[in-house]
Amino acid sequence: MSQKEQMLHDIGIVDFVLVDLMLYLDTHPFDRTAMEYFNHYNRIKNDMVKEFSERFFPITKDHAESEEEWRWGMAPLPWEGEC
């Protein structure tokens, strides 16, 4: 697995954890421990997405900023086989 694929895989894992925590918090909105876990993993995911976006291409429009070039269009398209 390439470094790019590994980073995307790891981002997917953390994103799954966040979705699971969001579902839990929907039914337990006052669970402070769960909220702390959510905040912790959300910070981790944001850092991972930022690092990936800087190294390869932006995953979301929020990470497309660049002073030198418009990077949003640099991601491979689904029919190119890399998505």
PDB file with one MODEL, atoms N, CA, C and O in Angstrom:
MODEL        1
ATOM      1  N   MET A   1       0.850  -1.171   0.000  1.00  0.00           N
ATOM      2  CA  MET A   1       0.000   0.000   0.000  1.00  0.00           C
ATOM      3  C   MET A   1       0.897   1.236   0.000  1.00  0.00           C
ATOM      4  O   MET A   1       1.830   1.334   0.796  1.00  0.00           O
ATOM      5  N   SER A   2       0.609   2.167  -0.889  1.00  0.00           N
ATOM      6  CA  SER A   2       1.401   3.392  -0.953  1.00  0.00           C
ATOM      7  C   SER A   2       1.112   4.270   0.271  1.00  0.00           C
ATOM      8  O   SER A   2       0.149   4.050   1.006  1.00  0.00           O
ATOM      9  N   GLN A   3       1.965   5.254   0.460  1.00  0.00           N
ATOM     10  CA  GLN A   3       1.775   6.159   1.595  1.00  0.00           C
ATOM     11  C   GLN A   3       0.461   6.925   1.449  1.00  0.00           C
ATOM     12  O   GLN A   3      -0.233   7.157   2.439  1.00  0.00           O
ATOM     13  N   LYS A   4       0.119   7.315   0.227  1.00  0.00           N
ATOM     14  CA  LYS A   4      -1.139   8.024  -0.013  1.00  0.00           C
ATOM     15  C   LYS A   4      -2.324   7.137   0.349  1.00  0.00           C
ATOM     16  O   LYS A   4      -3.254   7.587   1.019  1.00  0.00           O
ATOM     17  N   GLU A   5      -2.298   5.883  -0.086  1.00  0.00           N
ATOM     18  CA  GLU A   5      -3.379   4.946   0.225  1.00  0.00           C
ATOM     19  C   GLU A   5      -3.473   4.690   1.727  1.00  0.00           C
ATOM     20  O   GLU A   5      -4.573   4.613   2.274  1.00  0.00           O
ATOM     21  N   GLN A   6      -2.333   4.560   2.392  1.00  0.00           N
ATOM     22  CA  GLN A   6      -2.324   4.325   3.830  1.00  0.00           C
ATOM     23  C   GLN A   6      -2.922   5.509   4.588  1.00  0.00           C
ATOM     24  O   GLN A   6      -3.684   5.333   5.539  1.00  0.00           O
ATOM     25  N   MET A   7      -2.566   6.709   4.154  1.00  0.00           N
ATOM     26  CA  MET A   7      -3.109   7.896   4.824  1.00  0.00           C
ATOM     27  C   MET A   7      -4.620   7.993   4.625  1.00  0.00           C
ATOM     28  O   MET A   7      -5.343   8.312   5.569  1.00  0.00           O
ATOM     29  N   LEU A   8      -5.109   7.725   3.414  1.00  0.00           N
ATOM     30  CA  LEU A   8      -6.552   7.738   3.162  1.00  0.00           C
ATOM     31  C   LEU A   8      -7.261   6.665   3.989  1.00  0.00           C
ATOM     32  O   LEU A   8      -8.350   6.893   4.515  1.00  0.00           O
ATOM     33  N   HIS A   9      -6.636   5.502   4.096  1.00  0.00           N
ATOM     34  CA  HIS A   9      -7.197   4.414   4.903  1.00  0.00           C
ATOM     35  C   HIS A   9      -7.315   4.841   6.372  1.00  0.00           C
ATOM     36  O   HIS A   9      -8.347   4.626   7.007  1.00  0.00           O
ATOM     37  N   ASP A  10      -6.261   5.441   6.896  1.00  0.00           N
ATOM     38  CA  ASP A  10      -6.261   5.884   8.296  1.00  0.00           C
ATOM     39  C   ASP A  10      -7.294   6.983   8.535  1.00  0.00           C
ATOM     40  O   ASP A  10      -7.951   6.996   9.576  1.00  0.00           O
ATOM     41  N   ILE A  11      -7.443   7.898   7.587  1.00  0.00           N
ATOM     42  CA  ILE A  11      -8.457   8.942   7.695  1.00  0.00           C
ATOM     43  C   ILE A  11      -9.843   8.303   7.725  1.00  0.00           C
ATOM     44  O   ILE A  11     -10.709   8.736   8.487  1.00  0.00           O
ATOM     45  N   GLY A  12     -10.058   7.285   6.909  1.00  0.00           N
ATOM     46  CA  GLY A  12     -11.338   6.582   6.894  1.00  0.00           C
ATOM     47  C   GLY A  12     -11.654   5.921   8.223  1.00  0.00           C
ATOM     48  O   GLY A  12     -12.805   5.918   8.659  1.00  0.00           O
ATOM     49  N   ILE A  13     -10.647   5.363   8.866  1.00  0.00           N
ATOM     50  CA  ILE A  13     -10.845   4.725  10.175  1.00  0.00           C
ATOM     51  C   ILE A  13     -11.280   5.761  11.211  1.00  0.00           C
ATOM     52  O   ILE A  13     -12.246   5.548  11.943  1.00  0.00           O
ATOM     53  N   VAL A  14     -10.566   6.873  11.265  1.00  0.00           N
ATOM     54  CA  VAL A  14     -10.904   7.911  12.240  1.00  0.00           C
ATOM     55  C   VAL A  14     -12.284   8.498  11.929  1.00  0.00           C
ATOM     56  O   VAL A  14     -13.047   8.808  12.844  1.00  0.00           O
ATOM     57  N   ASP A  15     -12.601   8.648  10.651  1.00  0.00           N
ATOM     58  CA  ASP A  15     -13.917   9.154  10.274  1.00  0.00           C
ATOM     59  C   ASP A  15     -15.024   8.205  10.727  1.00  0.00           C
ATOM     60  O   ASP A  15     -16.083   8.656  11.164  1.00  0.00           O
ATOM     61  N   PHE A  16     -14.792   6.897  10.629  1.00  0.00           N
ATOM     62  CA  PHE A  16     -15.766   5.913  11.102  1.00  0.00           C
ATOM     63  C   PHE A  16     -15.991   6.061  12.613  1.00  0.00           C
ATOM     64  O   PHE A  16     -17.126   6.002  13.086  1.00  0.00           O
ATOM     65  N   VAL A  17     -14.912   6.250  13.353  1.00  0.00           N
ATOM     66  CA  VAL A  17     -15.018   6.444  14.803  1.00  0.00           C
ATOM     67  C   VAL A  17     -15.863   7.688  15.100  1.00  0.00           C
ATOM     68  O   VAL A  17     -16.708   7.671  15.995  1.00  0.00           O
ATOM     69  N   LEU A  18     -15.630   8.755  14.351  1.00  0.00           N
ATOM     70  CA  LEU A  18     -16.393   9.984  14.564  1.00  0.00           C
ATOM     71  C   LEU A  18     -17.882   9.797  14.271  1.00  0.00           C
ATOM     72  O   LEU A  18     -18.723  10.300  15.016  1.00  0.00           O
ATOM     73  N   VAL A  19     -18.213   9.089  13.206  1.00  0.00           N
ATOM     74  CA  VAL A  19     -19.619   8.843  12.884  1.00  0.00           C
ATOM     75  C   VAL A  19     -20.267   8.033  14.001  1.00  0.00           C
ATOM     76  O   VAL A  19     -21.388   8.325  14.418  1.00  0.00           O
ATOM     77  N   ASP A  20     -19.565   7.025  14.478  1.00  0.00           N
ATOM     78  CA  ASP A  20     -20.095   6.201  15.559  1.00  0.00           C
ATOM     79  C   ASP A  20     -20.320   7.042  16.825  1.00  0.00           C
ATOM     80  O   ASP A  20     -21.347   6.909  17.491  1.00  0.00           O
ATOM     81  N   LEU A  21     -19.357   7.900  17.143  1.00  0.00           N
ATOM     82  CA  LEU A  21     -19.511   8.771  18.308  1.00  0.00           C
ATOM     83  C   LEU A  21     -20.656   9.763  18.118  1.00  0.00           C
ATOM     84  O   LEU A  21     -21.372  10.061  19.074  1.00  0.00           O
ATOM     85  N   MET A  22     -20.839  10.276  16.912  1.00  0.00           N
ATOM     86  CA  MET A  22     -21.948  11.202  16.656  1.00  0.00           C
ATOM     87  C   MET A  22     -23.291  10.506  16.868  1.00  0.00           C
ATOM     88  O   MET A  22     -24.207  11.077  17.460  1.00  0.00           O
ATOM     89  N   LEU A  23     -23.399   9.285  16.388  1.00  0.00           N
ATOM     90  CA  LEU A  23     -24.643   8.540  16.586  1.00  0.00           C
ATOM     91  C   LEU A  23     -24.918   8.312  18.073  1.00  0.00           C
ATOM     92  O   LEU A  23     -26.054   8.441  18.530  1.00  0.00           O
ATOM     93  N   TYR A  24     -23.879   7.976  18.815  1.00  0.00           N
ATOM     94  CA  TYR A  24     -24.025   7.789  20.257  1.00  0.00           C
ATOM     95  C   TYR A  24     -24.438   9.096  20.931  1.00  0.00           C
ATOM     96  O   TYR A  24     -25.333   9.109  21.776  1.00  0.00           O
ATOM     97  N   LEU A  25     -23.780  10.195  20.552  1.00  0.00           N
ATOM     98  CA  LEU A  25     -24.082  11.484  21.169  1.00  0.00           C
ATOM     99  C   LEU A  25     -25.482  11.983  20.810  1.00  0.00           C
ATOM    100  O   LEU A  25     -26.058  12.778  21.553  1.00  0.00           O
ATOM    101  N   ASP A  26     -26.032  11.535  19.697  1.00  0.00           N
ATOM    102  CA  ASP A  26     -27.412  11.898  19.357  1.00  0.00           C
ATOM    103  C   ASP A  26     -28.392  11.396  20.418  1.00  0.00           C
ATOM    104  O   ASP A  26     -29.410  12.036  20.685  1.00  0.00           O
ATOM    105  N   THR A  27     -28.080  10.254  21.016  1.00  0.00           N
ATOM    106  CA  THR A  27     -28.975   9.682  22.025  1.00  0.00           C
ATOM    107  C   THR A  27     -28.474   9.899  23.452  1.00  0.00           C
ATOM    108  O   THR A  27     -29.205   9.646  24.409  1.00  0.00           O
ATOM    109  N   HIS A  28     -27.244  10.361  23.598  1.00  0.00           N
ATOM    110  CA  HIS A  28     -26.655  10.617  24.919  1.00  0.00           C
ATOM    111  C   HIS A  28     -25.942  11.980  24.894  1.00  0.00           C
ATOM    112  O   HIS A  28     -24.727  12.038  25.083  1.00  0.00           O
ATOM    113  N   PRO A  29     -26.669  13.055  24.667  1.00  0.00           N
ATOM    114  CA  PRO A  29     -26.036  14.359  24.453  1.00  0.00           C
ATOM    115  C   PRO A  29     -25.305  14.942  25.665  1.00  0.00           C
ATOM    116  O   PRO A  29     -24.554  15.907  25.522  1.00  0.00           O
ATOM    117  N   PHE A  30     -25.512  14.378  26.842  1.00  0.00           N
ATOM    118  CA  PHE A  30     -24.869  14.930  28.034  1.00  0.00           C
ATOM    119  C   PHE A  30     -23.720  14.060  28.541  1.00  0.00           C
ATOM    120  O   PHE A  30     -23.229  14.270  29.650  1.00  0.00           O
ATOM    121  N   ASP A  31     -23.291  13.089  27.740  1.00  0.00           N
ATOM    122  CA  ASP A  31     -22.174  12.219  28.115  1.00  0.00           C
ATOM    123  C   ASP A  31     -20.873  12.974  27.836  1.00  0.00           C
ATOM    124  O   ASP A  31     -20.420  13.057  26.694  1.00  0.00           O
ATOM    125  N   ARG A  32     -20.290  13.512  28.886  1.00  0.00           N
ATOM    126  CA  ARG A  32     -19.086  14.341  28.742  1.00  0.00           C
ATOM    127  C   ARG A  32     -17.891  13.536  28.248  1.00  0.00           C
ATOM    128  O   ARG A  32     -17.074  14.045  27.480  1.00  0.00           O
ATOM    129  N   THR A  33     -17.786  12.293  28.680  1.00  0.00           N
ATOM    130  CA  THR A  33     -16.663  11.459  28.239  1.00  0.00           C
ATOM    131  C   THR A  33     -16.739  11.227  26.736  1.00  0.00           C
ATOM    132  O   THR A  33     -15.731  11.325  26.036  1.00  0.00           O
ATOM    133  N   ALA A  34     -17.923  10.921  26.245  1.00  0.00           N
ATOM    134  CA  ALA A  34     -18.097  10.708  24.803  1.00  0.00           C
ATOM    135  C   ALA A  34     -17.793  11.985  24.030  1.00  0.00           C
ATOM    136  O   ALA A  34     -17.206  11.934  22.949  1.00  0.00           O
ATOM    137  N   MET A  35     -18.186  13.120  24.576  1.00  0.00           N
ATOM    138  CA  MET A  35     -17.905  14.399  23.918  1.00  0.00           C
ATOM    139  C   MET A  35     -16.410  14.666  23.877  1.00  0.00           C
ATOM    140  O   MET A  35     -15.898  15.179  22.882  1.00  0.00           O
ATOM    141  N   GLU A  36     -15.709  14.322  24.946  1.00  0.00           N
ATOM    142  CA  GLU A  36     -14.254  14.483  24.961  1.00  0.00           C
ATOM    143  C   GLU A  36     -13.597  13.583  23.910  1.00  0.00           C
ATOM    144  O   GLU A  36     -12.675  14.008  23.215  1.00  0.00           O
ATOM    145  N   TYR A  37     -14.077  12.335  23.795  1.00  0.00           N
ATOM    146  CA  TYR A  37     -13.571  11.437  22.757  1.00  0.00           C
ATOM    147  C   TYR A  37     -13.826  12.017  21.372  1.00  0.00           C
ATOM    148  O   TYR A  37     -12.949  12.006  20.508  1.00  0.00           O
ATOM    149  N   PHE A  38     -15.054  12.528  21.172  1.00  0.00           N
ATOM    150  CA  PHE A  38     -15.387  13.109  19.871  1.00  0.00           C
ATOM    151  C   PHE A  38     -14.445  14.261  19.538  1.00  0.00           C
ATOM    152  O   PHE A  38     -13.894  14.314  18.439  1.00  0.00           O
ATOM    153  N   ASN A  39     -14.259  15.176  20.475  1.00  0.00           N
ATOM    154  CA  ASN A  39     -13.377  16.324  20.241  1.00  0.00           C
ATOM    155  C   ASN A  39     -11.945  15.873  19.955  1.00  0.00           C
ATOM    156  O   ASN A  39     -11.276  16.422  19.080  1.00  0.00           O
ATOM    157  N   HIS A  40     -11.487  14.876  20.696  1.00  0.00           N
ATOM    158  CA  HIS A  40     -10.131  14.352  20.511  1.00  0.00           C
ATOM    159  C   HIS A  40      -9.953  13.784  19.106  1.00  0.00           C
ATOM    160  O   HIS A  40      -9.007  14.143  18.403  1.00  0.00           O
ATOM    161  N   TYR A  41     -10.853  12.907  18.700  1.00  0.00           N
ATOM    162  CA  TYR A  41     -10.723  12.281  17.381  1.00  0.00           C
ATOM    163  C   TYR A  41     -11.011  13.270  16.257  1.00  0.00           C
ATOM    164  O   TYR A  41     -10.475  13.119  15.159  1.00  0.00           O
ATOM    165  N   ASN A  42     -11.827  14.259  16.499  1.00  0.00           N
ATOM    166  CA  ASN A  42     -12.078  15.279  15.489  1.00  0.00           C
ATOM    167  C   ASN A  42     -10.815  16.098  15.218  1.00  0.00           C
ATOM    168  O   ASN A  42     -10.511  16.423  14.070  1.00  0.00           O
ATOM    169  N   ARG A  43     -10.082  16.427  16.286  1.00  0.00           N
ATOM    170  CA  ARG A  43      -8.808  17.138  16.114  1.00  0.00           C
ATOM    171  C   ARG A  43      -7.811  16.267  15.343  1.00  0.00           C
ATOM    172  O   ARG A  43      -7.107  16.756  14.460  1.00  0.00           O
ATOM    173  N   ILE A  44      -7.759  14.990  15.678  1.00  0.00           N
ATOM    174  CA  ILE A  44      -6.851  14.072  14.975  1.00  0.00           C
ATOM    175  C   ILE A  44      -7.205  14.020  13.493  1.00  0.00           C
ATOM    176  O   ILE A  44      -6.323  14.114  12.638  1.00  0.00           O
ATOM    177  N   LYS A  45      -8.490  13.870  13.187  1.00  0.00           N
ATOM    178  CA  LYS A  45      -8.896  13.787  11.782  1.00  0.00           C
ATOM    179  C   LYS A  45      -8.555  15.075  11.043  1.00  0.00           C
ATOM    180  O   LYS A  45      -8.046  15.030   9.923  1.00  0.00           O
ATOM    181  N   ASN A  46      -8.830  16.219  11.657  1.00  0.00           N
ATOM    182  CA  ASN A  46      -8.505  17.489  11.003  1.00  0.00           C
ATOM    183  C   ASN A  46      -7.021  17.603  10.708  1.00  0.00           C
ATOM    184  O   ASN A  46      -6.637  18.071   9.636  1.00  0.00           O
ATOM    185  N   ASP A  47      -6.185  17.182  11.641  1.00  0.00           N
ATOM    186  CA  ASP A  47      -4.737  17.203  11.417  1.00  0.00           C
ATOM    187  C   ASP A  47      -4.346  16.247  10.291  1.00  0.00           C
ATOM    188  O   ASP A  47      -3.502  16.581   9.460  1.00  0.00           O
ATOM    189  N   MET A  48      -4.953  15.065  10.260  1.00  0.00           N
ATOM    190  CA  MET A  48      -4.642  14.078   9.221  1.00  0.00           C
ATOM    191  C   MET A  48      -5.060  14.585   7.842  1.00  0.00           C
ATOM    192  O   MET A  48      -4.313  14.447   6.874  1.00  0.00           O
ATOM    193  N   VAL A  49      -6.247  15.167   7.755  1.00  0.00           N
ATOM    194  CA  VAL A  49      -6.741  15.689   6.471  1.00  0.00           C
ATOM    195  C   VAL A  49      -5.868  16.859   6.015  1.00  0.00           C
ATOM    196  O   VAL A  49      -5.564  16.981   4.829  1.00  0.00           O
ATOM    197  N   LYS A  50      -5.470  17.708   6.940  1.00  0.00           N
ATOM    198  CA  LYS A  50      -4.602  18.830   6.589  1.00  0.00           C
ATOM    199  C   LYS A  50      -3.266  18.332   6.050  1.00  0.00           C
ATOM    200  O   LYS A  50      -2.782  18.819   5.029  1.00  0.00           O
ATOM    201  N   GLU A  51      -2.677  17.368   6.734  1.00  0.00           N
ATOM    202  CA  GLU A  51      -1.395  16.821   6.276  1.00  0.00           C
ATOM    203  C   GLU A  51      -1.536  16.160   4.904  1.00  0.00           C
ATOM    204  O   GLU A  51      -0.700  16.370   4.026  1.00  0.00           O
ATOM    205  N   PHE A  52      -2.589  15.365   4.718  1.00  0.00           N
ATOM    206  CA  PHE A  52      -2.798  14.710   3.422  1.00  0.00           C
ATOM    207  C   PHE A  52      -2.980  15.760   2.327  1.00  0.00           C
ATOM    208  O   PHE A  52      -2.408  15.637   1.244  1.00  0.00           O
ATOM    209  N   SER A  53      -3.771  16.784   2.608  1.00  0.00           N
ATOM    210  CA  SER A  53      -4.049  17.823   1.618  1.00  0.00           C
ATOM    211  C   SER A  53      -2.782  18.578   1.221  1.00  0.00           C
ATOM    212  O   SER A  53      -2.622  18.951   0.059  1.00  0.00           O
ATOM    213  N   GLU A  54      -1.903  18.799   2.157  1.00  0.00           N
ATOM    214  CA  GLU A  54      -0.643  19.482   1.862  1.00  0.00           C
ATOM    215  C   GLU A  54       0.295  18.611   1.035  1.00  0.00           C
ATOM    216  O   GLU A  54       1.023  19.116   0.181  1.00  0.00           O
ATOM    217  N   ARG A  55       0.278  17.304   1.284  1.00  0.00           N
ATOM    218  CA  ARG A  55       1.205  16.398   0.603  1.00  0.00           C
ATOM    219  C   ARG A  55       0.715  15.937  -0.767  1.00  0.00           C
ATOM    220  O   ARG A  55       1.514  15.759  -1.686  1.00  0.00           O
ATOM    221  N   PHE A  56      -0.598  15.743  -0.905  1.00  0.00           N
ATOM    222  CA  PHE A  56      -1.113  15.155  -2.139  1.00  0.00           C
ATOM    223  C   PHE A  56      -2.124  16.071  -2.832  1.00  0.00           C
ATOM    224  O   PHE A  56      -1.776  16.760  -3.791  1.00  0.00           O
ATOM    225  N   PHE A  57      -3.340  16.082  -2.366  1.00  0.00           N
ATOM    226  CA  PHE A  57      -4.393  16.927  -2.922  1.00  0.00           C
ATOM    227  C   PHE A  57      -5.456  17.122  -1.855  1.00  0.00           C
ATOM    228  O   PHE A  57      -5.583  16.291  -0.956  1.00  0.00           O
ATOM    229  N   PRO A  58      -6.225  18.203  -1.936  1.00  0.00           N
ATOM    230  CA  PRO A  58      -7.241  18.456  -0.910  1.00  0.00           C
ATOM    231  C   PRO A  58      -8.372  17.440  -0.962  1.00  0.00           C
ATOM    232  O   PRO A  58      -8.841  17.072  -2.039  1.00  0.00           O
ATOM    233  N   ILE A  59      -8.802  16.993   0.203  1.00  0.00           N
ATOM    234  CA  ILE A  59      -9.913  16.045   0.302  1.00  0.00           C
ATOM    235  C   ILE A  59     -11.233  16.809   0.341  1.00  0.00           C
ATOM    236  O   ILE A  59     -12.240  16.347  -0.194  1.00  0.00           O
ATOM    237  N   THR A  60     -11.223  17.971   0.974  1.00  0.00           N
ATOM    238  CA  THR A  60     -12.419  18.809   1.041  1.00  0.00           C
ATOM    239  C   THR A  60     -12.058  20.207   0.553  1.00  0.00           C
ATOM    240  O   THR A  60     -10.888  20.587   0.513  1.00  0.00           O
ATOM    241  N   LYS A  61     -13.076  20.952   0.187  1.00  0.00           N
ATOM    242  CA  LYS A  61     -12.834  22.311  -0.298  1.00  0.00           C
ATOM    243  C   LYS A  61     -12.202  23.184   0.786  1.00  0.00           C
ATOM    244  O   LYS A  61     -11.544  24.178   0.480  1.00  0.00           O
ATOM    245  N   ASP A  62     -12.400  22.815   2.040  1.00  0.00           N
ATOM    246  CA  ASP A  62     -11.827  23.587   3.140  1.00  0.00           C
ATOM    247  C   ASP A  62     -10.298  23.512   3.165  1.00  0.00           C
ATOM    248  O   ASP A  62      -9.641  24.357   3.774  1.00  0.00           O
ATOM    249  N   HIS A  63      -9.746  22.515   2.513  1.00  0.00           N
ATOM    250  CA  HIS A  63      -8.293  22.350   2.483  1.00  0.00           C
ATOM    251  C   HIS A  63      -7.707  22.606   1.095  1.00  0.00           C
ATOM    252  O   HIS A  63      -6.592  22.174   0.803  1.00  0.00           O
ATOM    253  N   ALA A  64      -8.444  23.298   0.249  1.00  0.00           N
ATOM    254  CA  ALA A  64      -7.993  23.561  -1.117  1.00  0.00           C
ATOM    255  C   ALA A  64      -7.154  24.831  -1.225  1.00  0.00           C
ATOM    256  O   ALA A  64      -6.645  25.149  -2.300  1.00  0.00           O
ATOM    257  N   GLU A  65      -7.010  25.552  -0.131  1.00  0.00           N
ATOM    258  CA  GLU A  65      -6.308  26.828  -0.191  1.00  0.00           C
ATOM    259  C   GLU A  65      -4.832  26.656  -0.512  1.00  0.00           C
ATOM    260  O   GLU A  65      -4.174  25.725  -0.047  1.00  0.00           O
ATOM    261  N   SER A  66      -4.346  27.562  -1.302  1.00  0.00           N
ATOM    262  CA  SER A  66      -2.940  27.591  -1.656  1.00  0.00           C
ATOM    263  C   SER A  66      -2.642  28.971  -2.209  1.00  0.00           C
ATOM    264  O   SER A  66      -3.478  29.571  -2.885  1.00  0.00           O
ATOM    265  N   GLU A  67      -1.476  29.463  -1.928  1.00  0.00           N
ATOM    266  CA  GLU A  67      -1.101  30.773  -2.441  1.00  0.00           C
ATOM    267  C   GLU A  67      -0.541  30.676  -3.853  1.00  0.00           C
ATOM    268  O   GLU A  67      -0.470  31.682  -4.558  1.00  0.00           O
ATOM    269  N   GLU A  68      -0.147  29.488  -4.271  1.00  0.00           N
ATOM    270  CA  GLU A  68       0.527  29.337  -5.551  1.00  0.00           C
ATOM    271  C   GLU A  68      -0.360  28.824  -6.667  1.00  0.00           C
ATOM    272  O   GLU A  68      -0.206  29.242  -7.815  1.00  0.00           O
ATOM    273  N   GLU A  69      -1.302  27.913  -6.353  1.00  0.00           N
ATOM    274  CA  GLU A  69      -2.120  27.301  -7.399  1.00  0.00           C
ATOM    275  C   GLU A  69      -3.440  26.809  -6.833  1.00  0.00           C
ATOM    276  O   GLU A  69      -3.571  26.581  -5.630  1.00  0.00           O
ATOM    277  N   TRP A  70      -4.407  26.651  -7.708  1.00  0.00           N
ATOM    278  CA  TRP A  70      -5.701  26.104  -7.324  1.00  0.00           C
ATOM    279  C   TRP A  70      -5.558  24.594  -7.290  1.00  0.00           C
ATOM    280  O   TRP A  70      -5.362  23.977  -8.337  1.00  0.00           O
ATOM    281  N   ARG A  71      -5.650  23.979  -6.119  1.00  0.00           N
ATOM    282  CA  ARG A  71      -5.341  22.568  -5.951  1.00  0.00           C
ATOM    283  C   ARG A  71      -6.565  21.662  -5.933  1.00  0.00           C
ATOM    284  O   ARG A  71      -6.416  20.440  -5.933  1.00  0.00           O
ATOM    285  N   TRP A  72      -7.777  22.227  -5.917  1.00  0.00           N
ATOM    286  CA  TRP A  72      -8.972  21.411  -5.803  1.00  0.00           C
ATOM    287  C   TRP A  72      -9.088  20.421  -6.958  1.00  0.00           C
ATOM    288  O   TRP A  72      -9.531  19.292  -6.748  1.00  0.00           O
ATOM    289  N   GLY A  73      -8.707  20.808  -8.150  1.00  0.00           N
ATOM    290  CA  GLY A  73      -8.820  19.942  -9.318  1.00  0.00           C
ATOM    291  C   GLY A  73      -7.707  18.918  -9.461  1.00  0.00           C
ATOM    292  O   GLY A  73      -7.671  18.205 -10.464  1.00  0.00           O
ATOM    293  N   MET A  74      -6.798  18.816  -8.502  1.00  0.00           N
ATOM    294  CA  MET A  74      -5.666  17.901  -8.601  1.00  0.00           C
ATOM    295  C   MET A  74      -6.007  16.468  -8.195  1.00  0.00           C
ATOM    296  O   MET A  74      -5.246  15.548  -8.497  1.00  0.00           O
ATOM    297  N   ALA A  75      -7.124  16.265  -7.525  1.00  0.00           N
ATOM    298  CA  ALA A  75      -7.505  14.908  -7.077  1.00  0.00           C
ATOM    299  C   ALA A  75      -7.876  14.057  -8.279  1.00  0.00           C
ATOM    300  O   ALA A  75      -8.456  14.558  -9.243  1.00  0.00           O
ATOM    301  N   PRO A  76      -7.541  12.757  -8.227  1.00  0.00           N
ATOM    302  CA  PRO A  76      -7.945  11.879  -9.319  1.00  0.00           C
ATOM    303  C   PRO A  76      -9.464  11.735  -9.362  1.00  0.00           C
ATOM    304  O   PRO A  76     -10.135  11.746  -8.329  1.00  0.00           O
ATOM    305  N   LEU A  77      -9.979  11.602 -10.548  1.00  0.00           N
ATOM    306  CA  LEU A  77     -11.426  11.429 -10.718  1.00  0.00           C
ATOM    307  C   LEU A  77     -11.780   9.969 -10.551  1.00  0.00           C
ATOM    308  O   LEU A  77     -10.928   9.105 -10.756  1.00  0.00           O
ATOM    309  N   PRO A  78     -13.029   9.667 -10.181  1.00  0.00           N
ATOM    310  CA  PRO A  78     -13.418   8.272  -9.913  1.00  0.00           C
ATOM    311  C   PRO A  78     -13.106   7.321 -11.068  1.00  0.00           C
ATOM    312  O   PRO A  78     -12.701   6.184 -10.828  1.00  0.00           O
ATOM    313  N   TRP A  79     -13.282   7.757 -12.298  1.00  0.00           N
ATOM    314  CA  TRP A  79     -13.036   6.868 -13.436  1.00  0.00           C
ATOM    315  C   TRP A  79     -11.565   6.693 -13.752  1.00  0.00           C
ATOM    316  O   TRP A  79     -11.208   5.932 -14.651  1.00  0.00           O
ATOM    317  N   GLU A  80     -10.707   7.391 -13.020  1.00  0.00           N
ATOM    318  CA  GLU A  80      -9.268   7.213 -13.187  1.00  0.00           C
ATOM    319  C   GLU A  80      -8.729   6.064 -12.329  1.00  0.00           C
ATOM    320  O   GLU A  80      -7.550   5.722 -12.416  1.00  0.00           O
ATOM    321  N   GLY A  81      -9.589   5.478 -11.509  1.00  0.00           N
ATOM    322  CA  GLY A  81      -9.235   4.283 -10.770  1.00  0.00           C
ATOM    323  C   GLY A  81      -8.539   4.474  -9.436  1.00  0.00           C
ATOM    324  O   GLY A  81      -8.173   3.482  -8.805  1.00  0.00           O
ATOM    325  N   GLU A  82      -8.341   5.697  -8.978  1.00  0.00           N
ATOM    326  CA  GLU A  82      -7.647   5.890  -7.709  1.00  0.00           C
ATOM    327  C   GLU A  82      -8.582   6.193  -6.551  1.00  0.00           C
ATOM    328  O   GLU A  82      -8.130   6.257  -5.408  1.00  0.00           O
ATOM    329  N   CYS A  83      -9.835   6.377  -6.800  1.00  0.00           N
ATOM    330  CA  CYS A  83     -10.767   6.748  -5.730  1.00  0.00           C
ATOM    331  C   CYS A  83     -11.309   5.532  -5.035  1.00  0.00           C
ATOM    332  O   CYS A  83     -12.108   5.655  -4.107  1.00  0.00           O
TER     333      CYS A  83
ENDMDL
END
